[in-house]
Amino acid sequence: MTTSTPQTRSPSSKMRLAEMRTIIDTATDGVVLIDRDGAIRSISRPAEPSRFR
């Protein structure tokens, strides 16, 4: 599997990433993105345990 770095992403993939980040950051419910290997890739503020806020 090929991974891209911020420097190699196309403009359209950068736009999709920005849109996804906006959705996650503004969601009122908790959102957790997990990759195929089960690693957490992103977590929204409402999904964080309260002790970390």
C-alpha positions as CSV (number, residue, x, y, z in Angstrom):
1,M,0.0,0.0,0.0
2,T,1.3,3.4,-0.9
3,T,1.0,6.3,1.6
4,S,1.1,9.9,0.7
5,T,2.7,12.7,2.6
6,P,1.3,16.3,2.8
7,Q,3.8,17.3,0.2
8,T,2.7,14.6,-2.3
9,R,-1.1,14.9,-2.0
10,S,-3.1,16.2,-4.9
11,P,-5.1,19.4,-4.6
12,S,-8.3,17.4,-4.6
13,S,-7.2,15.1,-1.9
14,K,-6.1,18.1,0.2
15,M,-9.6,19.6,-0.3
16,R,-11.2,16.3,0.8
17,L,-8.9,16.1,3.8
18,A,-9.8,19.7,4.8
19,E,-13.5,19.0,4.4
20,M,-13.2,15.9,6.5
21,R,-11.3,17.8,9.2
22,T,-14.0,20.5,9.3
23,I,-16.8,17.8,9.7
24,I,-14.9,16.2,12.5
25,D,-14.0,19.4,14.3
26,T,-17.6,20.7,14.1
27,A,-19.5,17.5,14.9
28,T,-21.5,17.6,18.1
29,D,-21.3,13.9,18.6
30,G,-18.0,12.1,19.1
31,V,-16.2,11.0,16.0
32,V,-13.3,8.5,15.9
33,L,-11.5,7.6,12.7
34,I,-9.8,4.2,12.8
35,D,-7.6,2.9,10.0
36,R,-7.6,-0.6,8.6
37,D,-5.1,-1.8,11.2
38,G,-7.2,-0.6,14.0
39,A,-5.1,2.5,14.9
40,I,-6.9,5.7,15.8
41,R,-6.2,8.2,13.1
42,S,-8.3,11.1,14.4
43,I,-10.7,11.9,17.3
44,S,-13.0,14.8,17.7
45,R,-13.2,16.8,20.9
46,P,-16.6,15.4,22.0
47,A,-15.2,11.9,21.7
48,E,-12.3,12.6,24.1
49,P,-12.7,11.3,27.7
50,S,-13.6,14.3,29.9
51,R,-10.4,13.9,32.0
52,F,-8.3,15.0,28.9
53,R,-10.3,18.3,28.4
